[in-house]
């Protein structure tokens, strides 16, 4: 189900709780909402649709074919190659804001089958994931 986007900075600044298998419908709703905004958005976190759970969805361009990916309980466990950039966000009003990102990240997460995975991402996809994990941690750019 496509959900309404949340713009309340106080709500968005709250830390998200651990996601469980009972939250798989939230994950699907998040993916549906991202797909509905794919012309202007490449990633979303569950708090952007009003649910304070550690769930993100994003366009993964790390493979040969771009695919939409959902991660439950993502944690960045390694990062390398710091750089400064600017990012915008559908949930925040105003233009792009400066932020610090890393060229390479290693992420531990659970997939939609609740299986734990670890994967390394680079470049643009790594930047998207960092932005969405920040949302889960209550960090607004």
N, C-alpha and C positions, 0 to 999 in steps of 0.2 A: 504494500500500500504506500502510495506517495504521501509523505507527511509535510506539514507546514514547517517552515524554517524558523528557528528561534533567533532573536536578535538581542536578547537581554544580556548585557555584559556581566551582570552579577551572577546570573545562572551559569553562563558559559565559563566563568572564572572558578567554578567549583570543581573539585577533583572527582573524577568518575570512579564508580565502584567496579569490582571484578565482575566480568560477565560469566554466566553459566549457560548450560544447555537450555535452560528455561528462557534465555534471551535470544534464541535463534530467530524468532519472528521479528524481533527488533533489528537484528542483522539484515534480514531480508527487506524490511521496510527501509532501512538505511540505503541499501543497494538500489531499491526501486526509486527512492528519492534522488539519489545521485544520478541515476540514468535519466530521470526527468529533467535534470539540470545539466546534462552533459555538454550542452553548448556553451556553458559559462563556468563550469566547475569540474575539477579533476579528482577531488577527494572530499570526504565528509567524515565527521565523527558523530557518534550517537547523540551527544549533547546538542548538536545542531538541530536535531529533530525532537528535542525535549526529554531525552532519556539519558540519565547520568550513569552510563555503563561504558566500560572500556572496549568499544567496538569502533573500528574504522572501515571505510570502503574507499577504494581509490582505483584510478586507471593505472594499471601496471604495464609500463612500456619497456620492461627489462627483457622480455622475450622477443621472438621474431614477430609475433602477432600480439598487439595490445589487447589485454583482457582486463575485465573488472575483477578485483580481488577484495575479499572481506577478511579482516583479521580480528580475532577476539583476544583481548588481553595482550596487545602488542607492547613489548619492552625493547628499547634500543639497548643492546648489551655491549656494543662496540661502535666507535665512530672515529673517523679519520679525515683529515683534509678540510679544516675549518675555512669558511669564506663568508663574507657579508653579502646580503642580497636584499631585495624588497619583495614582499608578498601581499596579495590582497586576500579577502575572505568574504564569502557570501553572507556570513552571519554578522559581519562587522561593517558598519557604515563608514564611508570615507574611502580614500584611495589606498594604494599600497603603502605598507609600513616597513621600515628597515628591520632586519633580523639576521641572526647568525645561524648558518647551516653547515653541514658536513657533506663532503663529496661521496663518501662511502660509509654505509652503516650496516651493522649486523642486527637483525631483529629476531627475537624469540616471540612466538605467538601461537594461537590455536586457530585451526581452520574450522570450517562449518561442521565438520565431523568431530570437533573438540579434540583433534589430534595435535600434539605439540610439534611445532616445526621451527627450524632456524634457517634463515636465508639472508644472504648479503645482497644489498641493493646499492646501485651507484647512480650518480647524476640526478636527472629530473625526477625519477621515481623515488629516489632516496629523499629528495627535498619534499615531495608530497607527503610521504610517510612521516617525516619529522614534524611537519605542520599539523597533521592529524593527531599524532601522539601528544603533541603540545596541548591540543584541545582536551584530550583525556586527562592530562595533568593540570588542567585549569589555567594553562598559559595562553594568553591572548597576544597576538602580534601587535 
